[in-house]
Amino acid sequence: MASKILGLSVIDLMKNENLLEVAKEEFEKELEAKGNYSPPLPEGTSPPLY
């Protein structure tokens, strides 16, 4: 059920450019309010891949 909802949401975003712009603006506002994301790993390191 969740995959259907996500898929239909993507179709809505692809059909309606205004909706996509609103979503982008909302995402930017949320990111700005929470502060910029910084990864928990120090720069130059990689997580183990085993």
N, C-alpha and C positions, 0 to 999 in steps of 0.2 A: 504494500500500500504506500509506504513512504517513497519508494522509487517512482511510482506513478505521479505522486505529488511533485517531486523534484523535477521529473521530466516535463510535466505540464507547466511548471513554473519557468523552466528554461525556454519553452516554446513561447510563453507569454512575453518574456523579456526579448526574445528575438523578433517578435512581431511588432512590439511597441517600443520604439526608440526612446520616447519620453519616459516610459517606465524604467528603462535601463539607466537613463541619466539620473533619475530620482534615486534609484538604488545606489548608484556610484556616489552621489552626494551624501546620502545617509551613511554609507560605509566610511567615507572620508571624515565625516563629523564624529562618528564613533571612534575611529582610530585616533583622531586628534584629542578627543576627550579622555581617552585612556592612556595617552602618551604613545610615543613611537615604539614599535615593537623592536626588541633586541633579542637575538637568539641566546639561549642559555649556555651554549658552548663558546669558549673563547675563540677569537678570530684565528683562523689558520688550523683549527683542529677539526677532526671528522669523527662522527659517532662510529662505534664498532659495527661492522657489517657481517658478523658471523652468526 
